[in-house]
Amino acid sequence: MKIVKISAIWCGGCLVMNKAFNNINKKYDDLEIISLDYDIDNEEVKKYNIGDILPVIIFYQNDIEIKRINGEIKEQQLINIIEELK
C-alpha cells in the first residue's frame, strides 16, 4: 500500500500527524509513505486535487486511490485504517 501525506510546516494538525507517521513508518515496513509539503512541493500537490484542509492523507492500492482523509486524525485511527485497508 502507498500513502501520500500532504502537509505544511505552518499546520498544527500536520505536525501532530508527522509524529504519528514516524511511529507508523517504524511499525509497518511494507508501506510506501510519500510526504509532500503543501508550499514547497506545490506543483506535485496540485496533481492530487486537494482543498484547503490539511493534512490530506491519500491511500493507494495498485496505484488506485482507495481512501482519502482531510484533516487531523489520531494515531490509533490511522493504524485502524491501515489495518482495515490491508
C-alpha positions as YAML, in Angstrom:
chain: A
units: angstrom
residues:
- id: 1
  name: MET
  ca: [0.00, 0.00, 0.00]
- id: 2
  name: LYS
  ca: [1.13, 3.53, -0.73]
- id: 3
  name: ILE
  ca: [0.19, 6.54, 1.38]
- id: 4
  name: VAL
  ca: [0.61, 10.12, 0.21]
- id: 5
  name: LYS
  ca: [0.67, 12.62, 3.07]
- id: 6
  name: ILE
  ca: [0.30, 16.29, 2.17]
- id: 7
  name: SER
  ca: [1.07, 18.73, 4.96]
- id: 8
  name: ALA
  ca: [2.62, 22.12, 5.71]
- id: 9
  name: ILE
  ca: [5.03, 23.36, 8.37]
- id: 10
  name: TRP
  ca: [2.55, 26.04, 9.47]
- id: 11
  name: CYS
  ca: [-0.22, 23.49, 10.06]
- id: 12
  name: GLY
  ca: [-0.57, 22.38, 13.71]
- id: 13
  name: GLY
  ca: [-2.54, 19.26, 12.86]
- id: 14
  name: CYS
  ca: [0.11, 18.33, 10.32]
- id: 15
  name: LEU
  ca: [2.83, 18.46, 12.97]
- id: 16
  name: VAL
  ca: [0.81, 16.11, 15.17]
- id: 17
  name: MET
  ca: [0.30, 13.76, 12.21]
- id: 18
  name: ASN
  ca: [4.04, 13.84, 11.42]
- id: 19
  name: LYS
  ca: [4.72, 12.24, 14.80]
- id: 20
  name: ALA
  ca: [2.07, 9.60, 14.11]
- id: 21
  name: PHE
  ca: [3.58, 8.86, 10.70]
- id: 22
  name: ASN
  ca: [7.06, 8.49, 12.21]
- id: 23
  name: ASN
  ca: [5.65, 5.79, 14.50]
- id: 24
  name: ILE
  ca: [3.67, 4.19, 11.67]
- id: 25
  name: ASN
  ca: [6.77, 4.09, 9.49]
- id: 26
  name: LYS
  ca: [8.60, 2.10, 12.18]
- id: 27
  name: LYS
  ca: [5.68, -0.29, 12.68]
- id: 28
  name: TYR
  ca: [4.90, -1.09, 9.03]
- id: 29
  name: ASP
  ca: [7.89, -1.70, 6.82]
- id: 30
  name: ASP
  ca: [5.68, -2.72, 3.89]
- id: 31
  name: LEU
  ca: [4.13, 0.76, 3.48]
- id: 32
  name: GLU
  ca: [5.40, 3.28, 0.99]
- id: 33
  name: ILE
  ca: [4.85, 6.70, 2.55]
- id: 34
  name: ILE
  ca: [5.32, 9.76, 0.38]
- id: 35
  name: SER
  ca: [5.38, 13.10, 2.21]
- id: 36
  name: LEU
  ca: [4.71, 16.28, 0.29]
- id: 37
  name: ASP
  ca: [4.85, 19.83, 1.62]
- id: 38
  name: TYR
  ca: [1.88, 21.95, 0.53]
- id: 39
  name: ASP
  ca: [4.09, 25.00, -0.09]
- id: 40
  name: ILE
  ca: [7.39, 23.51, -1.23]
- id: 41
  name: ASP
  ca: [6.02, 20.74, -3.46]
- id: 42
  name: ASN
  ca: [3.21, 22.89, -4.83]
- id: 43
  name: GLU
  ca: [3.33, 21.60, -8.42]
- id: 44
  name: GLU
  ca: [3.23, 17.96, -7.28]
- id: 45
  name: VAL
  ca: [0.47, 18.73, -4.74]
- id: 46
  name: LYS
  ca: [-1.75, 20.19, -7.50]
- id: 47
  name: LYS
  ca: [-1.98, 16.71, -9.07]
- id: 48
  name: TYR
  ca: [-3.93, 15.48, -6.04]
- id: 49
  name: ASN
  ca: [-6.82, 17.98, -6.22]
- id: 50
  name: ILE
  ca: [-6.83, 18.87, -2.54]
- id: 51
  name: GLY
  ca: [-8.70, 21.70, -0.89]
- id: 52
  name: ASP
  ca: [-7.56, 23.95, 1.93]
- id: 53
  name: ILE
  ca: [-7.90, 21.44, 4.78]
- id: 54
  name: LEU
  ca: [-4.60, 19.91, 5.83]
- id: 55
  name: PRO
  ca: [-3.24, 17.38, 6.31]
- id: 56
  name: VAL
  ca: [-4.52, 15.26, 3.46]
- id: 57
  name: ILE
  ca: [-3.80, 11.55, 3.60]
- id: 58
  name: ILE
  ca: [-4.43, 9.51, 0.46]
- id: 59
  name: PHE
  ca: [-4.26, 5.71, 0.46]
- id: 60
  name: TYR
  ca: [-3.45, 3.81, -2.74]
- id: 61
  name: GLN
  ca: [-3.59, 0.14, -3.61]
- id: 62
  name: ASN
  ca: [-2.11, -0.82, -7.00]
- id: 63
  name: ASP
  ca: [-1.92, 2.90, -7.89]
- id: 64
  name: ILE
  ca: [-5.68, 3.32, -7.38]
- id: 65
  name: GLU
  ca: [-6.93, 5.72, -4.70]
- id: 66
  name: ILE
  ca: [-8.92, 3.74, -2.17]
- id: 67
  name: LYS
  ca: [-9.38, 6.26, 0.65]
- id: 68
  name: ARG
  ca: [-8.80, 9.95, 1.38]
- id: 69
  name: ILE
  ca: [-8.79, 11.74, 4.72]
- id: 70
  name: ASN
  ca: [-8.85, 15.51, 5.11]
- id: 71
  name: GLY
  ca: [-7.75, 16.86, 8.46]
- id: 72
  name: GLU
  ca: [-6.01, 15.56, 11.55]
- id: 73
  name: ILE
  ca: [-6.82, 12.15, 12.98]
- id: 74
  name: LYS
  ca: [-5.39, 10.32, 15.95]
- id: 75
  name: GLU
  ca: [-2.55, 7.84, 15.51]
- id: 76
  name: GLN
  ca: [-4.75, 4.90, 16.56]
- id: 77
  name: GLN
  ca: [-7.35, 5.89, 13.97]
- id: 78
  name: LEU
  ca: [-4.62, 5.89, 11.33]
- id: 79
  name: ILE
  ca: [-3.46, 2.44, 12.44]
- id: 80
  name: ASN
  ca: [-7.05, 1.17, 12.32]
- id: 81
  name: ILE
  ca: [-7.49, 2.48, 8.78]
- id: 82
  name: ILE
  ca: [-4.23, 0.90, 7.62]
- id: 83
  name: GLU
  ca: [-5.21, -2.44, 9.14]
- id: 84
  name: GLU
  ca: [-8.67, -2.23, 7.58]
- id: 85
  name: LEU
  ca: [-7.29, -1.47, 4.11]
- id: 86
  name: LYS
  ca: [-4.53, -4.10, 4.11]
...
